């Protein structure tokens, strides 16, 4: 998949996260920093219920477009859910977990685009 195709895929995932009012959505361009994925999406919800709604919206929306997640992690706990679409990795946190792990700082050299509801 080209970087432009991966970026378009990430934007679709962001759209589906916005439907469920995901907060402070960041799209990190990882293409020059890591071989694990071209993009990371990082966002959070205010509760486990909202995290589940965001994750379900992304997965169902992408499946309706014929794209399935390669791997899903953390869904049974809903504190930090990771969706791996190979070229795009989505991280959906509860607010406090996001503050604790601070992935944006860990990958501070990445180009970042922001979307949606900021705090």
C-alpha positions in Angstrom: 0.0 0.0 0.0 1.3 3.4 -0.9 1.7 6.2 1.7 -1.2 8.1 0.1 -3.4 5.0 0.3 -2.5 4.5 3.9 -3.2 8.2 4.6 -6.7 7.8 3.0 -7.3 4.7 5.0 -6.4 6.5 8.2 -8.7 9.4 7.4 -11.6 7.0 7.0 -10.8 5.5 10.4 -10.7 9.1 11.9 -14.2 9.7 10.3 -15.6 6.6 12.0 -14.0 7.6 15.4 -15.5 11.1 15.1 -19.0 9.6 14.7 -18.7 8.5 18.4 -17.1 11.8 19.5 -13.5 10.5 20.0 -11.5 13.2 21.8 -8.2 14.8 20.7 -7.5 12.7 17.7 -3.9 12.8 16.5 -2.7 11.3 13.2 1.1 10.6 13.5 3.0 10.0 10.3 5.4 7.2 11.2 6.6 6.4 7.7 10.1 7.9 8.3 10.4 6.8 11.9 9.3 3.2 12.1 8.8 0.1 9.9 5.9 -1.1 12.0 3.2 1.1 10.4 2.9 4.2 8.2 0.5 6.0 10.5 -0.7 5.8 14.1 -4.0 7.2 15.2 -4.3 8.2 18.8 -7.5 9.3 20.5 -9.5 8.8 23.7 -12.9 8.4 25.1 -14.3 9.5 28.5 -15.3 6.0 29.6 -15.0 2.3 28.8 -18.4 2.6 27.1 -17.3 5.4 24.8 -14.0 3.6 24.1 -16.0 0.5 23.0 -18.3 2.6 20.9 -15.3 4.3 19.1 -13.6 1.0 18.5 -16.8 -0.7 17.3 -17.5 2.3 15.0 -14.1 2.0 13.4 -14.2 -1.7 13.0 -17.7 -1.9 11.6 -17.1 1.1 9.3 -14.0 -0.3 7.9 -15.5 -3.8 7.5 -18.4 -2.2 5.6 -15.7 -1.0 3.2 -14.1 -4.4 2.9 -11.2 -3.7 5.3 -10.7 -5.9 8.4 -8.3 -5.4 11.3 -5.4 -7.7 11.2 -5.2 -7.8 15.0 -7.1 -6.3 18.0 -5.7 -6.0 21.5 -7.2 -4.8 24.8 -10.9 -5.0 23.8 -11.8 -7.0 26.9 -10.5 -4.3 29.2 -11.3 -1.1 27.2 -8.5 0.9 28.9 -6.3 0.9 25.8 -7.5 -0.8 22.6 -5.1 -1.3 19.7 -6.4 -2.0 16.2 -3.8 -3.1 13.8 -4.6 -2.6 10.1 -0.9 -3.2 9.2 -0.3 0.2 7.5 -2.4 2.1 10.1 -2.4 1.3 13.9 -5.2 2.8 15.9 -4.8 3.5 19.7 -8.1 4.2 21.5 -7.5 5.1 25.2 -9.5 6.0 28.2 -8.5 9.6 29.1 -6.3 8.7 32.2 -4.5 5.9 30.4 -3.7 8.2 27.5 -2.2 10.7 29.9 -0.1 8.0 31.6 1.3 6.4 28.4 1.8 9.7 26.4 2.4 8.0 23.1 2.5 11.4 21.3 5.6 12.3 23.3 7.2 8.9 22.8 6.9 9.5 19.0 7.5 13.2 19.3 9.5 13.3 16.0 6.5 12.3 14.0 4.5 14.8 11.9 1.1 15.2 13.6 -2.3 16.2 12.3 -5.0 16.9 14.8 -8.7 16.3 14.3 -12.0 16.6 16.2 -12.8 17.4 19.8 -9.7 18.8 21.6 -9.3 19.3 25.3 
